[in-house]
Amino acid sequence: MARGKIEIKRIENATNRQVTYSKRRNGIFKKASELSVLCDAKVSIIMISSTGKLHEYISPSSTTKQIFDQYQKTLGIDLWSYLHERMQENLKKLKDVNKNLRKEIRQRMGEHLSDLSIQELRCLEGEMENSLKTIRDRKYQAIHNQIETCKKKVRNEEQIHKNLLNLQHEFGARDIKQQYEVVDNGGDYETVVGFSNGRSPAFALSLQPNPPKDLHSDLTFTFLD
């Protein structure tokens, strides 16, 4: 039974369209491979699907570049001339931009000003003043930040110094209280001042309640164990 004739038109269903593309692509690649083997032909096929996916077949004995080179040689055309011309145009534009930028830099440095008109000189002066204002504002901000940082460091150092002084005063008063105190030694002594922190040897100076005329004879030193 003969197959019905299929109308050649775009398949609207996306799934059916993709399935048909895959089947027919494989069939074409199979025929190209057979043609390459049977006839010793150089075959190159490039296919791009509706989704932008590239598929390619090239004879095993050849490369894509060789096929393109032979194509250009046979037809006497240059496929890359247009691309080369566009590259040259882009290069020329980039050179012009670079030239203008260098010229502006030299003018901002005070060079090559003789070719400028009065209006151009005024515009350049305004741009320089704006740039100078921006630079000064940034400089003042940097100085302000450094000053604030130094003030903060000074405040921290002052606080540390204050804390050290408080500790020194506290420990100094504690040592004096521990080392010196009034001691009641008994007997005929009125007061005895001595070391009471257990240091050895220690001594105390004692005075008589009713000192005689000759003080040197009654001044005694008592060592405390």
N, CA, C and O of each residue as an XYZ file, in Angstrom:
900
protein
N       0.853     -1.197      0.000
C       0.000      0.000      0.000
C       0.883      1.240      0.000
O       1.765      1.363      0.850
N       0.669      2.141     -0.916
C       1.508      3.328     -1.051
C       1.232      4.301      0.090
O       0.106      4.435      0.569
N       2.298      4.971      0.505
C       2.160      5.966      1.567
C       1.499      7.217      1.019
O       1.698      7.590     -0.137
N       0.720      7.847      1.855
C       0.057      9.071      1.443
C       1.044     10.224      1.320
O       2.054     10.272      2.022
N       0.748     11.120      0.448
C       1.614     12.270      0.230
C       1.482     13.247      1.395
O       0.377     13.608      1.801
N       2.637     13.668      1.926
C       2.645     14.584      3.069
C       2.782     16.010      2.554
O       3.659     16.310      1.745
N       1.931     16.854      3.018
C       2.002     18.263      2.622
C       3.183     18.932      3.324
O       3.323     18.849      4.544
N       4.011     19.581      2.552
C       5.213     20.239      3.098
C       4.833     21.637      3.579
O       4.639     22.553      2.781
N       4.732     21.777      4.874
C       4.470     23.051      5.498
C       4.982     22.997      6.945
O       5.312     21.929      7.460
N       5.037     24.132      7.567
C       5.560     24.216      8.926
C       4.667     23.449      9.884
O       3.444     23.589      9.878
N       5.315     22.630     10.712
C       4.586     21.869     11.730
C       4.348     22.794     12.914
O       5.296     23.306     13.510
N       3.108     23.001     13.246
C       2.759     23.951     14.291
C       3.065     23.424     15.687
O       3.492     24.186     16.554
N       2.853     22.128     15.915
C       3.115     21.555     17.232
C       4.623     21.479     17.470
O       5.353     20.879     16.681
N       5.081     22.090     18.561
C       6.522     22.174     18.814
C       7.142     20.802     19.048
O       8.258     20.542     18.598
N       6.424     19.917     19.753
C       6.966     18.576     20.015
C       7.087     17.772     18.737
O       8.123     17.155     18.486
N       6.037     17.773     17.924
C       6.089     17.043     16.653
C       7.151     17.627     15.730
O       7.808     16.901     14.985
N       7.312     18.949     15.788
C       8.316     19.588     14.942
C       9.716     19.145     15.332
O      10.539     18.874     14.458
N      10.003     19.066     16.625
C      11.320     18.634     17.093
C      11.572     17.166     16.765
O      12.685     16.809     16.379
N      10.568     16.311     16.909
C      10.726     14.889     16.584
C      11.009     14.706     15.096
O      11.887     13.928     14.723
N      10.274     15.414     14.249
C      10.487     15.315     12.803
C      11.876     15.803     12.427
O      12.543     15.210     11.580
N      12.311     16.898     13.067
C      13.649     17.431     12.778
C      14.731     16.410     13.132
O      15.646     16.184     12.340
N      14.636     15.796     14.304
C      15.646     14.823     14.718
C      15.697     13.628     13.766
O      16.782     13.183     13.393
N      14.502     13.090     13.360
C      14.478     11.930     12.469
C      15.067     12.262     11.112
O      15.882     11.504     10.587
N      14.673     13.362     10.551
C      15.149     13.709      9.207
C      16.618     14.143      9.227
O      17.357     13.895      8.274
N      17.029     14.781     10.302
C      18.459     15.125     10.421
C      19.307     13.868     10.430
O      20.309     13.801      9.719
N      18.934     12.879     11.211
C      19.690     11.629     11.246
C      19.678     10.946      9.889
O      20.676     10.356      9.476
N      18.528     11.028      9.183
C      18.463     10.427      7.849
C      19.377     11.123      6.866
O      20.030     10.466      6.055
N      19.435     12.454      6.926
C      20.319     13.204      6.026
C      21.777     12.897      6.325
O      22.573     12.702      5.406
N      22.134     12.854      7.612
C      23.523     12.548      7.978
C      23.902     11.136      7.527
O      25.036     10.892      7.116
N      22.949     10.215      7.607
C      23.212      8.835      7.164
C      23.459      8.798      5.661
O      24.376      8.124      5.191
N      22.630      9.531      4.909
C      22.817      9.574      3.460
C      24.138     10.242      3.104
O      24.812      9.811      2.168
N      24.523     11.292      3.836
C      25.790     11.975      3.577
C      26.965     11.051      3.849
O      27.942     11.057      3.100
N      26.882     10.255      4.914
C      27.951      9.308      5.221
C      28.071      8.250      4.123
O      29.172      7.900      3.697
N      26.928      7.753      3.678
C      26.963      6.745      2.603
C      27.535      7.339      1.332
O      28.316      6.694      0.633
N      27.143      8.581      1.030
C      27.662      9.226     -0.172
C      29.158      9.449     -0.082
O      29.867      9.313     -1.079
N      29.646      9.788      1.100
C      31.075     10.008      1.293
C      31.866      8.721      1.101
O      32.961      8.745      0.540
N      31.316      7.585      1.568
C      32.014      6.310      1.470
C      31.913      5.735      0.057
O      32.917      5.310     -0.515
N      30.710      5.721     -0.503
C      30.496      5.101     -1.810
C      31.167      5.868     -2.932
O      31.737      5.256     -3.836
N      31.116      7.159     -2.900
C      31.588      7.982     -4.010
C      32.901      8.697     -3.726
O      33.386      9.447     -4.572
N      33.488      8.478     -2.547
C      34.730      9.161     -2.150
C      34.578     10.675     -2.276
O      35.465     11.366     -2.778
N      33.454     11.165     -1.816
C      33.154     12.596     -1.912
C      33.420     13.281     -0.571
O      33.384     12.652      0.487
N      33.687     14.574     -0.645
C      33.862     15.386      0.553
C      32.542     16.081      0.839
O      32.093     16.938      0.078
N      31.946     15.704      1.926
C      30.624     16.213      2.265
C      30.707     16.968      3.595
O      31.331     16.512      4.553
N      30.060     18.129      3.620
C      29.975     18.928      4.853
C      28.556     19.457      4.964
O      28.042     20.089      4.041
N      27.929     19.193      6.101
C      26.564     19.634      6.349
C      26.529     20.359      7.693
O      27.032     19.855      8.697
N      25.929     21.549      7.697
C      25.739     22.326      8.915
C      24.252     22.589      9.063
O      23.614     23.126      8.157
N      23.703     22.211     10.207
C      22.279     22.386     10.465
C      22.101     23.081     11.821
O      22.780     22.767     12.798
N      21.169     24.028     11.841
C      20.846     24.749     13.072
C      19.350     24.622     13.292
O      18.557     25.009     12.433
N      18.966     24.091     14.423
C      17.555     23.876     14.725
C      16.867     25.184     15.072
O      17.514     26.224     15.196
N      15.548     25.124     15.228
C      14.771     26.316     15.585
C      15.094     26.809     16.988
O      14.838     27.967     17.319
N      15.655     25.932     17.807
C      16.054     26.323     19.159
C      17.481     26.861     19.217
O      17.969     27.226     20.287
N      18.151     26.910     18.059
C      19.511     27.446     17.997
C      20.603     26.429     18.228
O      21.766     26.802     18.380
N      20.260     25.143     18.260
C      21.258     24.105     18.492
C      21.923     23.724     17.172
O      21.249     23.508     16.165
N      23.252     23.643     17.192
C      24.031     23.366     15.982
C      24.307     21.875     15.849
O      24.662     21.203     16.817
N      24.137     21.376     14.632
C      24.496     19.997     14.296
C      25.317     20.036     13.009
O      25.010     20.788     12.085
N      26.354     19.222     12.966
C      27.281     19.274     11.828
C      27.737     17.874     11.457
O      27.925     17.005     12.308
N      27.907     17.689     10.161
C      28.515     16.450      9.658
C      29.614     16.848      8.687
O      29.428     17.740      7.859
N      30.755     16.186      8.792
C      31.889     16.411      7.910
C      32.494     15.070      7.555
O      32.577     14.182      8.404
N      32.917     14.912      6.315
C      33.531     13.648      5.893
C      34.740     13.346      6.752
O      35.488     14.265      7.087
N      34.963     12.084      7.125
C      36.100     11.732      7.993
C      37.453     12.151      7.439
O      38.377     12.403      8.211
N      37.590     12.230      6.133
C      38.881     12.559      5.520
C      39.077     14.053      5.312
O      40.051     14.448      4.670
N      38.204     14.887      5.821
C      38.289     16.320      5.580
C      37.956     17.076      6.854
O      37.560     16.481      7.857
N      38.122     18.411      6.807
C      37.767     19.306      7.913
C      36.882     20.424      7.374
O      36.797     20.657      6.168
N      36.240     21.093      8.292
C      35.359     22.188      7.886
C      36.147     23.308      7.214
O      35.677     23.887      6.235
N      37.332     23.622      7.721
C      38.149     24.683      7.130
C      38.561     24.320      5.709
O      38.525     25.169      4.818
N      38.950     23.073      5.488
C      39.338     22.653      4.138
C      38.169     22.771      3.166
O      38.351     23.178      2.018
N      36.968     22.417      3.623
C      35.795     22.544      2.775
C      35.538     24.002      2.407
O      35.252     24.303      1.248
N      35.638     24.924      3.391
C      35.418     26.342      3.129
C      36.509     26.909      2.215
O      36.220     27.695      1.313
N      37.746     26.513      2.447
C      38.836     27.006      1.595
C      38.642     26.554      0.153
O      38.839     27.338     -0.776
N      38.265     25.322     -0.035
C      38.042     24.820     -1.393
C      36.824     25.498     -2.025
O      36.800     25.743     -3.231
N      35.829     25.795     -1.216
C      34.641     26.500     -1.716
C      35.010     27.902     -2.207
O      34.572     28.319     -3.280
N      35.806     28.622     -1.433
C      36.225     29.969     -1.834
C      37.098     29.928     -3.075
O      36.972     30.768     -3.965
N      37.995     28.930     -3.126
C      38.905     28.819     -4.268
C      38.152     28.469     -5.540
O      38.464     28.991     -6.611
N      37.169     27.597     -5.433
C      36.420     27.167     -6.615
C      35.568     28.305     -7.166
O      35.490     28.487     -8.381
N      34.918     29.085     -6.269
C      34.039     30.173     -6.703
C      34.779     31.493     -6.880
O      34.241     32.435     -7.461
N      36.007     31.562     -6.382
C      36.764     32.803     -6.506
C      36.227     33.923     -5.640
O      36.217     35.083     -6.051
N      35.790     33.589     -4.467
C      35.254     34.599     -3.553
C      35.998     34.521     -2.220
O      36.720     33.565     -1.936
N      35.793     35.562     -1.420
C      36.413     35.610     -0.095
C      35.302     35.762      0.940
O      34.696     36.826      1.064
N      35.046     34.693      1.676
C      33.982     34.726      2.675
C      34.310     35.617      3.865
O      33.413     36.051      4.588
N      35.596     35.889      4.068
C      36.018     36.641      5.250
C      36.274     38.117      4.954
O      36.623     38.872      5.861
N      36.109     38.534      3.718
C      36.406     39.930      3.377
C      35.469     40.897      4.098
O      35.911     41.936      4.587
N      34.195     40.568      4.167
C      33.243     41.437      4.838
C      33.577     41.548      6.325
O      33.553     42.634      6.905
N      33.888     40.406      6.924
C      34.258     40.431      8.338
C      35.530     41.235      8.544
O      35.653     41.972      9.522
N      36.477     41.095      7.622
C      37.728     41.849      7.738
C      37.468     43.347      7.612
O      38.085     44.143      8.320
N      36.570     43.733      6.725
C      36.247     45.145      6.566
C      35.606     45.709      7.832
O      35.917     46.829      8.238
N      34.725     44.949      8.450
C      34.094     45.412      9.685
C      35.116     45.533     10.811
O      35.053     46.461     11.618
N      36.037     44.610     10.861
C      37.091     44.698     11.876
C      37.951     45.929     11.663
O      38.345     46.583     12.628
N      38.247     46.254     10.407
C      39.040     47.447     10.107
C      38.280     48.713     10.506
O      38.877     49.658     11.023
N      36.971     48.736     10.268
C      36.172     49.894     10.649
C      36.154     50.077     12.164
O      36.302     51.193     12.663
N      35.974     48.985     12.884
C      35.991     49.071     14.350
C      37.343     49.515     14.868
O      37.426     50.282     15.828
N      38.412     49.031     14.230
C      39.762     49.430     14.633
C      39.970     50.923     14.413
O      40.565     51.598     15.252
N      39.479     51.445     13.282
C      39.611     52.877     13.003
C      38.853     53.709     14.037
O      39.352     54.738     14.492
N      37.648     53.267     14.408
C      36.874     53.990     15.420
C      37.599     53.999     16.761
O      37.651     55.025     17.440
N      38.156     52.854     17.137
C      38.881     52.779     18.406
C      40.113     53.686     18.389
O      40.439     54.308     19.400
N      40.791     53.762     17.257
C      41.957     54.644     17.143
C      41.545     56.101     17.287
O      42.249     56.887     17.921
N      40.409     56.467     16.701
C      39.930     57.849     16.815
C      39.572     58.181     18.264
O      39.892     59.262     18.758
N      38.912     57.250     18.934
C      38.560     57.474     20.343
C      39.821     57.635     21.193
O      39.885     58.508     22.058
N      40.807     56.801     20.945
C      42.067     56.881     21.689
C      42.779     58.209     21.428
O      43.359     58.806     22.335
N      42.725     58.656     20.183
C      43.360     59.930     19.837
C      42.693     61.092     20.549
O      43.373     61.980     21.063
N      41.359     61.093     20.583
C      40.630     62.173     21.250
C      40.880     62.164     22.761
O      41.012     63.221     23.380
N      40.945     60.974     23.345
C      41.207     60.883     24.787
C      42.596     61.409     25.124
O      42.772     62.124     26.110
N      43.578     61.056     24.305
C      44.938     61.573     24.535
C      44.972     63.096     24.403
O      45.671     63.780     25.151
N      44.210     63.611     23.444
C      44.168     65.056     23.247
C      43.546     65.746     24.459
O      44.048     66.775     24.909
N      42.455     65.186     24.990
C      41.820     65.761     26.172
C      42.744     65.714     27.379
O      42.777     66.652     28.175
N      43.489     64.634     27.517
C      44.422     64.523     28.648
C      45.497     65.600     28.546
O      45.833     66.236     29.545
N      46.034     65.809     27.356
C      47.069     66.840     27.184
C      46.498     68.232     27.456
O      47.172     69.071     28.054
N      45.259     68.482     27.020
C      44.653     69.788     27.270
C      44.410     70.022     28.753
O      44.572     71.141     29.240
N      44.021     68.974     29.475
C      43.827     69.115     30.919
C      45.145     69.344     31.649
O      45.165     69.837     32.776
N      46.243     68.980     30.993
C      47.571     69.245     31.556
C      48.127     70.586     31.099
O      49.271     70.923     31.407
N      47.309     71.368     30.352
C      47.736     72.699     29.913
C      48.499     72.708     28.607
O      49.186     73.685     28.310
N      48.400     71.656     27.819
C      49.117     71.566     26.556
C      48.126     71.618     25.387
O      46.951     71.279     25.530
N      48.633     72.051     24.232
C      47.861     72.073     22.987
C      46.544     72.843     23.160
O      45.476     72.354     22.793
N      46.639     74.047     23.721
C      45.455     74.882     23.930
C      45.269     75.931     22.843
O      44.237     76.600     22.806
N      46.244     76.084     21.965
C      46.183     77.149     20.956
C      45.088     76.909     19.924
O      44.604     77.861     19.310
N      44.696     75.675     19.723
C      43.670     75.363     18.710
C      42.252     75.474     19.254
O      41.293     75.296     18.503
N      42.098     75.765     20.553
C      40.771     75.833     21.150
C      40.179     77.229     21.022
O      40.886     78.233     21.104
N      38.873     77.270     20.820
C      38.172     78.542     20.757
C      37.874     79.047     22.171
O      38.141     78.360     23.157
N      37.311     80.266     22.253
C      36.967     80.833     23.547
C      35.946     79.965     24.265
O      36.070     79.713     25.463
N      34.930     79.504     23.526
C      33.902     78.667     24.139
C      34.477     77.346     24.623
O      34.123     76.865     25.699
N      35.362     76.764     23.831
C      35.992     75.504     24.229
C      36.882     75.700     25.451
O      36.938     74.836     26.326
N      37.578     76.838     25.510
C      38.412     77.120     26.676
C      37.553     77.310     27.924
O      37.933     76.865     29.006
N      36.398     77.965     27.786
C      35.498     78.136     28.922
C      34.967     76.787     29.400
O      34.898     76.529     30.602
N      34.596     75.941     28.459
C      34.106     74.607     28.844
C      35.188     73.816     29.563
O      34.928     73.146     30.563
N      36.412     73.906     29.036
C      37.523     73.204     29.670
C      37.796     73.755     31.058
O      38.086     72.997     31.984
N      37.704     75.081     31.210
C      37.919     75.689     32.529
C      36.862     75.222     33.524
O      37.181     74.903     34.669
N      35.596     75.181     33.082
C      34.538     74.710     33.965
C      34.735     73.258     34.381
O      34.532     72.910     35.545
N      35.128     72.417     33.441
C      35.387     71.011     33.770
C      36.539     70.876     34.757
O      36.486     70.053     35.671
N      37.583     71.686     34.571
C      38.726     71.628     35.481
C      38.331     72.098     36.882
O      38.773     71.523     37.877
N      37.492     73.152     36.963
C      37.062     73.641     38.273
C      36.202     72.601     38.988
O      36.344     72.393     40.193
N      35.318     71.956     38.249
C      34.502     70.902     38.857
C      35.364     69.745     39.347
O      35.153     69.209     40.434
N      36.341     69.372     38.520
C      37.246     68.283     38.918
C      38.051     68.670     40.149
O      38.238     67.861     41.059
N      38.536     69.935     40.173
C      39.320     70.406     41.307
C      38.470     70.434     42.578
O      38.960     70.089     43.653
N      37.207     70.839     42.467
C      36.315     70.853     43.627
C      36.088     69.444     44.156
O      36.089     69.217     45.366
N      35.895     68.503     43.244
C      35.709     67.115     43.659
C      36.944     66.576     44.370
O      36.834     65.869     45.372
N      38.121     66.914     43.845
C      39.372     66.456     44.449
C      39.560     67.073     45.831
O      39.972     66.390     46.769
N      39.257     68.373     45.957
C      39.403     69.029     47.257
C      38.435     68.459     48.282
O      38.808     68.225     49.431
N      37.189     68.234     47.868
C      36.220     67.648     48.795
C      36.683     66.280     49.273
O      36.547     65.946     50.450
N      37.221     65.509     48.372
C      37.717     64.188     48.765
C      38.920     64.311     49.691
O      39.067     63.529     50.630
N      39.785     65.299     49.426
C      40.957     65.502     50.289
C      40.529     65.915     51.693
O      41.041     65.386     52.679
N      39.578     66.872     51.789
C      39.113     67.315     53.101
C      38.431     66.180     53.854
O      38.579     66.063     55.070
N      37.697     65.358     53.149
C      37.055     64.221     53.803
C      38.092     63.243     54.343
O      37.945     62.708     55.442
N      39.155     63.014     53.545
C      40.219     62.123     54.009
C      40.927     62.702     55.233
O      41.252     61.972     56.169
N      41.167     64.030     55.222
C      41.807     64.672     56.382
C      40.898     64.577     57.610
O      41.362     64.281     58.711
N      39.613     64.828     57.416
C      38.656     64.729     58.529
C      38.639     63.317     59.118
O      38.607     63.144     60.336
N      38.660     62.331     58.255
C      38.661     60.951     58.747
C      39.932     60.652     59.548
O      39.875     59.975     60.574
N      41.071     61.156     59.081
C      42.317     60.939     59.807
C      42.297     61.648     61.164
O      42.780     61.109     62.160
N      41.733     62.862     61.193
C      41.664     63.606     62.461
C      40.782     62.867     63.457
O      41.144     62.725     64.625
N      39.632     62.400     63.003
C      38.735     61.667     63.896
C      39.395     60.392     64.411
O      39.227     60.018     65.571
N      40.144     59.734     63.537
C      40.842     58.519     63.960
C      41.895     58.837     65.017
O      42.031     58.110     66.001
N      42.650     59.938     64.811
C      43.668     60.343     65.799
C      43.024     60.736     67.124
O      43.535     60.393     68.190
N      41.888     61.463     67.061
C      41.195     61.833     68.301
C      40.745     60.597     69.060
O      40.854     60.533     70.285
N      40.250     59.639     68.340
C      39.803     58.405     68.988
C      40.965     57.688     69.653
O      40.834     57.170     70.762
N      42.116     57.660     68.963
C      43.293     57.030     69.551
C      43.748     57.773     70.800
O      44.125     57.157     71.797
N      43.710     59.134     70.738
C      44.126     59.929     71.900
C      43.193     59.669     73.088
O      43.652     59.513     74.220
N      41.876     59.622     72.822
C      40.928     59.345     73.902
C      41.167     57.966     74.509
O      41.081     57.792     75.725
N      41.462     57.009     73.674
C      41.757     55.669     74.188
C      43.016     55.657     75.041
O      43.056     55.017     76.092
N      44.059     56.376     74.580
C      45.303     56.439     75.355
C      45.083     57.161     76.684
O      45.619     56.748     77.712
N      44.288     58.249     76.663
C      44.007     58.967     77.911
C      43.246     58.089     78.893
O      43.523     58.103     80.092
N      42.290     57.329     78.383
C      41.543     56.440     79.264
C      42.429     55.365     79.849
O      42.309     55.024     81.026
N      43.326     54.823     79.022
C      44.262     53.804     79.528
C      45.170     54.401     80.599
O      45.413     53.782     81.635
N      45.677     55.628     80.336
C      46.547     56.295     81.315
C      45.792     56.562     82.622
O      46.337     56.371     83.709
N      44.539     57.002     82.510
C      43.732     57.254     83.700
C      43.512     55.980     84.502
O      43.586     55.982     85.731
N      43.239     54.891     83.789
C      43.037     53.607     84.480
C      44.305     53.157     85.190
O      44.242     52.629     86.301
N      45.458     53.362     84.554
C      46.732     52.980     85.175
C      47.002     53.814     86.427
O      47.472     53.290     87.437
N      46.701     55.118     86.359
C      46.892     55.964     87.543
C      45.993     55.526     88.690
O      46.421     55.499     89.844
N      44.750     55.185     88.375
C      43.835     54.719     89.420
C      44.336     53.425     90.050
O      44.277     53.252     91.268
N      44.834     52.509     89.204
C      45.374     51.257     89.738
C      46.601     51.511     90.598
O      46.771     50.896     91.651
N      47.467     52.437     90.137
C      48.671     52.743     90.908
C      48.307     53.347     92.270
O      48.891     52.984     93.291
N      47.349     54.260     92.278
C      46.933     54.872     93.545
C      46.294     53.841     94.467
O      46.536     53.847     95.674
N      45.483     52.964     93.902
C      44.804     51.956     94.712
C      45.796     50.988     95.345
O      45.746     50.727     96.547
N      46.718     50.448     94.501
C      47.700     49.503     95.035
C      48.680     50.176     95.980
O      49.120     49.558     96.949
N      49.039     51.461     95.712
C      49.951     52.171     96.605
C      49.351     52.384     97.981
O      50.031     52.188     98.988
N      48.099     52.780     98.039
C      47.433     52.972     99.323
C      47.289     51.660    100.081
O      47.419     51.627    101.304
N      47.019     50.579     99.354
C      46.878     49.276     99.995
C      48.204     48.804    100.596
O      48.224     48.241    101.690
N      49.326     49.037     99.872
C      50.634     48.628    100.392
C      50.993     49.401    101.650
O      51.500     48.827    102.614
N      50.726     50.722    101.642
C      51.057     51.534    102.819
C      50.241     51.082    104.026
O      50.762     51.022    105.140
N      48.981     50.767    103.813
C      48.134     50.328    104.912
C      48.588     49.003    105.483
O      48.513     48.778    106.691
N      49.069     48.109    104.595
C      49.517     46.804    105.052
C      50.880     46.873    105.743
O      51.149     46.072    106.638
N      51.743     47.810    105.348
C      53.123     47.824    105.847
C      53.270     48.618    107.159
O      54.059     48.238    108.024
N      52.510     49.722    107.309
C      52.688     50.603    108.461
C      51.381     50.689    109.257
O      50.321     50.964    108.696
N      51.471     50.452    110.555
C      50.315     50.619    111.431
C      50.816     50.826    112.875
O      51.971     50.530    113.180
N      49.952     51.327    113.744
C      50.288     51.550    115.156
C      50.169     50.235    115.919
O      49.135     49.569    115.862
N      51.232     49.865    116.634
C      51.278     48.587    117.346
C      51.379     48.854    118.840
O      52.218     49.643    119.276
N      50.529     48.201    119.624
C      50.592     48.286    121.083
C      51.539     47.214    121.589
O      51.208     46.028    121.582
N      52.767     47.652    122.045
C      53.785     46.690    122.477
C      53.719     46.425    123.989
O      54.478     45.596    124.493
N      52.827     47.110    124.724
C      52.737     46.892    126.182
C      53.866     47.565    126.948
O      54.712     48.245    126.366
N      53.866     47.366    128.257
C      54.945     47.887    129.094
C      54.890     49.387    129.222
O      53.818     49.982    129.334
N      56.058     49.987    129.203
C      56.179     51.412    129.434
C      56.180     52.214    128.152
O      56.371     53.430    128.179
N      55.973     51.555    127.043
C      56.053     52.278    125.761
C      54.756     53.014    125.517
O      53.674     52.491    125.785
N      54.867     54.238    125.003
C      53.668     54.995    124.658
C      53.125     54.570    123.306
O      51.938     54.270    123.180
N      53.968     54.542    122.312
C      53.584     54.094    120.960
C      54.751     53.370    120.358
O      55.911     53.669    120.643
N      54.438     52.439    119.543
C      55.479     51.711    118.819
C      55.081     51.680    117.347
O      53.983     51.221    117.030
N      55.923     52.148    116.448
C      55.701     52.104    114.995
C      56.589     51.019    114.433
O      57.809     51.081    114.584
N      56.012     50.041    113.798
C      56.822     48.931    113.294
C      56.238     48.315    112.060
O      55.164     48.711    111.605
N      56.921     47.365    111.523
C      56.466     46.600    110.368
C      55.606     45.459    110.884
O      56.029     44.723    111.776
N      54.432     45.303    110.350
C      53.531     44.260    110.834
C      53.163     43.266    109.747
O      52.211     42.500    109.896
N      53.903     43.277    108.670
C      53.550     42.366    107.576
C      54.372     41.093    107.597
O      54.399     40.364    106.605
N      55.027     40.813    108.678
C      55.747     39.550    108.814
C      57.121     39.534    108.202
O      57.733     38.472    108.084
N      57.631     40.711    107.801
C      58.972     40.708    107.211
C      60.018     40.489    108.314
O      59.814     40.898    109.457
N      61.095     39.869    107.979
C      62.147     39.573    108.965
C      63.479     39.983    108.384
O      63.725     39.691    107.214
N      64.356     40.644    109.123
C      64.108     41.084    110.506
C      63.356     42.392    110.503
O      63.413     43.130    109.519
N      62.635     42.706    111.601
C      61.914     43.957    111.760
C      62.293     44.576    113.102
O      62.668     43.870    114.038
N      62.193     45.891    113.186
C      62.537     46.549    114.439
C      61.533     47.656    114.703
O      60.836     48.107    113.794
N      61.463     48.095    115.974
C      60.565     49.181    116.368
C      61.333     50.170    117.220
O      62.214     49.803    117.998
N      60.979     51.423    117.053
C      61.579     52.512    117.838
C      60.621     52.853    118.967
O      59.477     53.235    118.718
N      61.091     52.715    120.240
C      60.223     52.981    121.405
C      60.764     54.142    122.215
O      61.976     54.335    122.323
N      59.855     54.908    122.780
C      60.215     56.058    123.607
C      59.600     55.880    125.000
O      58.507     55.330    125.129
N      60.306     56.348    126.050
C      59.800     56.287    127.415
C      58.659     57.286    127.584
O      58.655     58.342    126.951
N      57.655     56.938    128.469
C      56.541     57.888    128.695
C      57.021     59.200    129.273
O      56.547     60.258    128.859
N      57.976     59.164    130.247
C      58.519     60.378    130.844
C      59.998     60.457    130.518
O      60.829     60.000    131.302
N      60.335     61.026    129.380
C      61.748     61.019    128.966
C      62.589     61.848    129.890
O      62.209     62.963    130.247
N      63.764     61.305    130.300
C      64.690     62.072    131.160
C      65.385     63.148    130.379
O      65.155     63.346    129.186
N      66.259     63.850    131.104
C      66.999     64.930    130.476
C      67.908     64.413    129.387
O      68.005     65.019    128.320
N      68.588     63.281    129.644
C      69.509     62.716    128.649
C      68.722     61.754    127.771
O      68.499     60.605    128.154
N      68.299     62.215    126.593
C      67.469     61.402    125.688
C      68.263     60.283    125.052
O      67.713     59.217    124.778
N      69.529     60.499    124.814
C      70.327     59.519    124.092
C      70.477     58.242    124.903
O      70.577     57.151    124.341
N      70.494     58.379    126.236
C      70.731     57.176    127.072
C      69.501     56.308    127.145
O      69.615     55.103    127.368
N      68.295     56.897    126.959
C      67.057     56.107    127.104
C      66.416     55.758    125.756
O      65.355     55.133    125.733
N      67.033     56.147    124.634
C      66.517     55.795    123.300
C      66.929     54.404    122.952
O      68.118     54.120    122.804
N      65.978     53.539    122.819
C      66.264     52.127    122.585
C      65.646     51.659    121.270
O      64.636     52.197    120.814
N      66.278     50.639    120.667
C      65.782     50.000    119.419
C      65.432     48.554    119.783
O      66.249     47.840    120.365
N      64.275     48.152    119.454
C      63.806     46.807    119.744
C      63.573     46.080    118.432
O      62.802     46.550    117.596
N      64.220     44.953    118.240
C      64.070     44.105    117.026
C      62.954     43.122    117.262
O      62.905     42.459    118.299
N      62.074     43.028    116.319
C      60.926     42.129    116.399
C      61.152     40.922    115.526
O      61.472     41.041    114.343
N      60.982     39.765    116.115
C      61.169     38.533    115.335
C      59.891     38.216    114.601
O      59.823     37.219    113.882
